[in-house]
Amino acid sequence: MYEIFVTKNFSKALKKLHEKERRRIKNKLRVAAKNPWLYFLRLRSFPFFRLRIGKYRIIAQIIPSKKRITLLSIVPRRTAYKKLRKNKQQN
């Protein structure tokens, strides 16, 4: 089982969601922590993974050697990849 770490950005975004959505996300994360390779997909041209939960995308970093999943952000699908591209261009 992988250990899940949460960033401030992720927890702040999670608090803004409705209770029903939060519950759905937490349940999915519990299941995905058992074997993240079944649920998370690698993002092209980014060193991150994504987990799809309805209209939201969770962006995460997975470190297999430490069995660690770091949840970086949760964003609506329509803006998820735009934000990643924008951050990549700024760096």
Residue pairs with C-beta under 8 A, 6 or more apart in sequence:
1 33
1 34
1 67
2 33
2 34
2 36
2 62
2 67
2 68
2 69
3 33
3 66
3 67
3 68
3 69
4 29
4 33
4 68
4 69
4 70
4 71
5 68
5 69
5 70
5 71
6 70
6 71
7 70
7 71
7 72
7 73
9 72
9 73
10 58
10 71
10 72
10 73
10 74
13 73
13 74
13 75
14 22
14 25
14 74
17 25
17 56
17 74
21 54
21 56
24 53
24 54
25 53
25 56
25 58
25 74
28 39
28 51
28 53
29 51
29 58
29 71
31 39
32 38
32 39
32 40
32 51
32 69
33 69
36 49
36 62
36 69
39 51
40 49
40 50
40 51
40 60
40 62
40 69
41 49
41 50
41 51
41 52
42 48
42 49
43 49
43 50
43 59
43 84
45 88
46 84
46 88
47 61
48 59
48 60
48 61
48 72
48 84
49 59
49 60
49 61
49 62
50 57
50 58
50 59
50 60
50 80
51 57
51 58
51 60
52 77
55 76
55 77
56 74
56 75
56 76
56 77
57 74
57 75
57 76
57 77
57 80
58 71
58 73
58 74
59 71
59 72
59 73
59 74
59 75
59 80
59 84
60 69
60 70
60 71
60 72
61 69
61 70
61 72
62 68
62 69
62 70
63 69
63 70
73 83
75 83
